[in-house]
């Protein structure tokens, strides 16, 4: 109960902080489009309440959900509903941006509970701080755009998949599929979530691959279509048009170390990620990633020397989570390194990688903290009460 209360407080503190600073950021070039369509979604919802028979017809849908709009509907629905109670309280720009801080607050609470359940409160607090104090994550968490919401929904989907493996319950598998459908209805980045989840699940708990696969194939598309009214008519044709638009997205140039590129070099995502992460976070990520990589190499060597592995059936533990987060970082960054994939606007296009970076860094934090705590208990117990806990709090704040 205490951890749930802390999680709620963390989410609220982040939400309030983002809302109070939301008007400090200038209007970005694509926000007016999302803001106007969020207001359109409110008009459609009002029509749905007044005249449901008309609102669900093709003319009723097409009136409010423009067929030439190539961005999904989840952010528009949440954005429209979230702004309603804020328009009379905050400055207009801040009120229109309410959805993204709200979603980020939910992610902060869930991330805290996820990490705390395995590594303790200090690690949970560190993971939340490490993520939302990344300058680019903090900035994008204010904006009514698709990038930060995509980060939230992709991470929550992977968290549900983790719970599927952890508990072995079909209910979590169904929740994972539904969450993936909402993530797809946020941004096309969610297409990569199965590439994060299924290889990992095949290694750590193979018996849950089938339930999760069924859920992704059934519940995912169902959630996508139900929450995007544009797809209620001409479903396949409109989805293919949306997919094709992003597959052949127009080139957007970027200046990278003084040179203008139509398509940035392959190393752009890696360099931009490294130089925009706080050095302490980057160092702890390197510690966590190096340890999980070393463990993976040892596991492969054992596999090559011994009999074939049939796949564990027990719930995954802390090492499995670090492996999942490290793999999630790779999967979210690697596609952007491909030669012809668009790379621009800093790190916003691969923002879903950064919660995994924070989790790996939290693992590095724990591995660095534990020997220091043992030293504090051995040498400072006589002078300071509960030195290990105080040291952990001091390092989290630092």
N, C-alpha and C positions, 0 to 999 in steps of 0.2 A: 504493500500500500504506500509506503514512504517513497519508493522509487517511482511509482505512478504519479504521485503528487509532484515530485521533483521534475518528472518529464513534462507534466502539464505546465509547471512554472517556467521551465526552459522554453517551451513552445510559445507561451504568452509573452515572455520577455523579448524573445526574438521578434515576434509579430509586432509588438508595440514599438520596438526600436526601429524596425523597418518602416512602419507606418509613419512614425514621427520624422523620419528622414527621407521619406519617399518623394517629397516635393523638392528636395535638394538636387535631384538629378534632372538634367534637361531632357526634353522630349526626344526620344530616339525615332529614327526615320520610319520604322514599321509600326510603332505603337498606335498612331491614330487609326490605322486600319483595324487593329485588334479591338481598340476601344469602341469604334463605331459598330463593329460586328457584335461585340458583347452587348451593346445597347439594343441591337437588332434582336438578339436572342431573348432579351427581356420582353420585347414587343411580341415575339412569337409565343413565349410562355403565357403572356397575358391573353393572347388570342386563343391559345390552347384551353385556358380556363373558361373563356367566354363562349367560344364556338369550336369545340374540339373536333366536330365532324369536318369543318373546313380546314383547321390547322394541320391535320394529318394528310390532307390531299396534296397532290402534286402542286397545284397553284398556290395552296396555302404554305407549303414548305418553301417553294422557290421564291416566294415573295420576301421571305426573311432570311433564307439561307441561299446565298447567291451561288449559282452553279459554276461561275467562273472563279470562285474562291478556292484556292488550292491549299488551305490550311485547315486542319481538323477542328472539331467542334467543342472539345472538352473545356479548353481555356475560355472559349466564348461563353459557354454556359456558366461555368464557375465565376468567370470575370463579371458577367452581368449580374448574377445574384449577389456576389460579394460586395459589389460597389453600392448596392441599394441602401444599406444602413449607414454608409459612410458619407454619402453626398451632402448630408446636412451637418456633419461634424468636422470634416477636414477640408483642406484646400482641394479644389476640383481635381488637380493632377494626382494628388495622393489618393483621393477616393477612387479614381478610375483604376488605380494600380493595386487595389486591395487584394485581388485574388492571389497574386504571386507571394506576398508576405504571408498570407494565410496558409498556403500550401507549404511554404518553407517552415513555418511554425510547426505544422504537422510532422514534417520530416525530422525536425530537431527532436521532437518528443519521441518519435519512433526509433530514431537512431540511438538516443540515450538508452532506452529500454533494451534494445537489441544488444548493444555492447556491454551494458552493465550486467546483463544476465549471464555473461560469460567471464568478464574480466574485472568486474567491480565498478563502483561509482566513479572512482578517479578516471578510469579509462573511458567510461561513458561521457563524463564531462569533457574530457580532453577531446574525444572524437567530435562532439558537437562544436566545441570551440575551434578545433582545427579546420573543420569544414567551413563554417560561416565567417571565420576571420581570414579566410583566403580573400584577398582584395577583390578579385574578379567575381568570386561567388557572392560576396557581400553586395557588390554593385548590381549584378544581374538579378539578385533576389528582390530588388525594388521594382523591376520593370514589368509591364504587362506585355511580355513577349513569350515566345515558346520555349526558350532555352532553360531557364530555371525551373519552370513547371515540368519540362521533360526530365530534368535531373531528378526532381522529386518523384515522379511517377515510375521512372525506371528503377530507382533505388527501392521504392516500396514494393515493386514487383519482385525484385530479387530477394528482399526480406521475406516476403510471403513464400517464395520458393525455398528459402532457408528453413522456414518453419515447417514446410511440407517434408523436407528431409529430416528435420529434427524430431517431429512428432509422428511421422508416418501416417497422417490422417488425410483422408480424401477431402475433408472440408477445407483444409489449407490448400490442397491442390486446386480446388474449384476457385478459391479466393485468388490464387496466383493467376489463373487464366483470366478471371474478370479484371484483375488489376492490370494485366498485360493489355487487355482490350482498351482500357482507359488510357494506358500509356501510349498505345498506337494512335488513339484519338487525341493525343497531345502533340506528338511530333514523331516523325518517321525514324528517329534514333532508336525507338523502342524495337525496331526490327532486329537489332543486335542482341536483345535480351536473351533469346533462346540460345545464342552462341555462347553466352556467359554461363547460363544455367545448366544446360543438358550435358556438356562434356564433364563439368564438375560433378553433377549428380550421378552420372554413369560411373564415376570413380568412387564416390563416397557412400552412396546408398542406391544401388542399382534398382532395387525393387520398386522405387518410387518414380522411375522414369516413365512407365506406362501411364499411371494416373495423371502425372503432370502433362504428358504429351496429349492425352485425351482432353484435358482441360484447356490447354492452349489452342487446340484445334476446334473446340466447340465453344467454350465460354469466351475465349478471346474475341473471335469475330462477332459473336453475339453482342458482347459489351460495346464493341466498336460501332456496330450498326445502330444499336438502340440509342446510343448517346450522341449520334451525329445524324440529325434528321435529314440532311442532304442525301444520305445513302438509303433512305426509305423508298426511293423511286429510282429506277435504273441503277440498281446497286452496283452490279459488276462493272458496267460501263463507266460510272462516275468514279469508282475506286481506281480503276485502271488509268483513267485520265489523271487523277491525283498522283498516283504512283509514277506515271510516265513524266509528269511535270518535274518531279524531284529527281528522277533518273537522268533527265536531260536539262538540269538546272543551268541557267545562264551563268556565264563566267563573271566573277566579281574580283577585280584586281586587289592586290595588297602590297603595301610597302614593307619590306623585310630587310632590316639592316641596310637601309639606304637604297635598295634596289626595288623597282616596281615589277611585280610578277603578275601575270594573268592567272597562273596556277603556281602557288608557292612550292618550294622544294619539299621533298619528303620529310625532312627533319623539322619542318615548321611546327607541327603539333608538339613534338618533344621539347624543343627549345623554348617555345612560348609557355608551355606548362612549367618547365623548370624555372624560368626567370620570373614568373608571376606568382610562384609559391613562396611563402615565408621560409627563410633558410632553415629554421628549426624544424618546421613541418617536413621540408624536403629531406633533411638529414634523418629524421626518425622514419620517414617512408623508406629511405635507402636501407636502414637497419632492418626494418620489417621485411622488405622485399628480398634482401640478401639471405635472411634466415629461411624464408619459405622456399626460395630457389635452392638453397643448400639441401633442405629437407626433400624437395622434389627429386634432386639428383640422386640422393641416397636411396629413395624409394624406387627409382628406375633401375639402379644398380642391383638392388635386392630382387626386383622383378626379373631381370636378365639372368641372375644366378640361380634363382629358385624356380618352383613350379608356377604355372600360370595363375594369376589372381582371378578369382571368380566374382569379386566385388563384395565389399562389406555390407552387412545388413544392420549394423548398430547405428544409432544416431550419431551424426557428425559432431565433433567437438571444436575446441578453440583453433587447433591447427587447420582444420577444414575451413573455418571462417577466413583465416588469413589467406589460405589458398584461393578461396572464392573471390576475395577482394583483390588479390594480386592479379588473378585471371581477368576479373572484371575491368581492371585498369588497362590491361593489355588489349582486350577486345574493344574497348571504347576508344583507344588511341590509335591502334594499328590500322583500321580502315582509312583514317584520315591521312595516314602516311603514304597511301598508294598514290602513284604518280599523277593520275588524272582526276583525283577526288578534289573538289573545291576546298580551299583552306583560306580563310579570311576572318577579319574582325577579332583577332586575338584568339582566345580559347573558348568562345561562347558555343561554337559548333560541337565541341566535345566536352561540354560541361558535365554530362552524366558520368565522366570518369572520376570526378573529384570526390564524391562520397566514398568511393573505393580507395582512393588515395588516403583519405582521412582515416579509414578503418585500418589500412596497413600501417599508417603512422601511429595509430593508437596501439597496435600490436608492438611496434618498436618502442613506444613510450612505456608499455608494461614491462617489456624485457629489460629496459634500462632502469626502470623504477625499482623492481623487486630486489636486486642486490643492494641498492642504496637504502632501501627500507630495512633490510637485514642489518646493514651497517649502523643505521640510526638506532635500531632496537638494541644493538650490542653496546654502543658507545654513548648514547644520549639518554637512555631510559632513566638514569638517576637524576638528570638535570631538567628534563622536559617531559611532561605527561604526554603519552601517546605520540611519541616522536615520528613513528612511521606514517600515521595518518596526517600529521601536520606537514611532513615532508611532501607527501603526495599532493596535498592541497596547494602548497607553495609552488610545486613544479607545474601543476595544472594551470595556475594563474600565470606563471612565467611563460 
